[in-house]
């Protein structure tokens, strides 16, 4: 069976109760592979009586695989045996704080923003 999505290289599905997780390896236009992880959950719309799928997707690029894998292994280990993982092993700020906000002042003031739009 041909892939419907031309850039899809490999796909695996994991059924977990009411959710299904899809792990899809895709190729970018420049032929680099990356991973998409999709959570799909079947829900019922009481207004029209139809089922629909709620989906959440993340994209994971090769340069982040090791950090992602280390973080995932660390938090799973914590859940399974209570061992707290060392944060510095998998979280690299790259200029952002742990909430995803920029660490540095960009030199922009609210006074600089034109609010007359």
DATAJO-V363631 format. One line per field, one symbol per residue. phi: phi as a letter, one per 30 degrees, with the letter a starting at -180 (. if undefined). A space follows every 10 residues. Layout:
phi=???
//
This chain:
phi=.dddceddca bbcbdbidcb cccccbcddc iddbcccbcb bdbccddcic dbccbbbbcb cedceddddd ddddddeddd bidddddddb ccdhjcddci cddcddicce ddddcdd
//
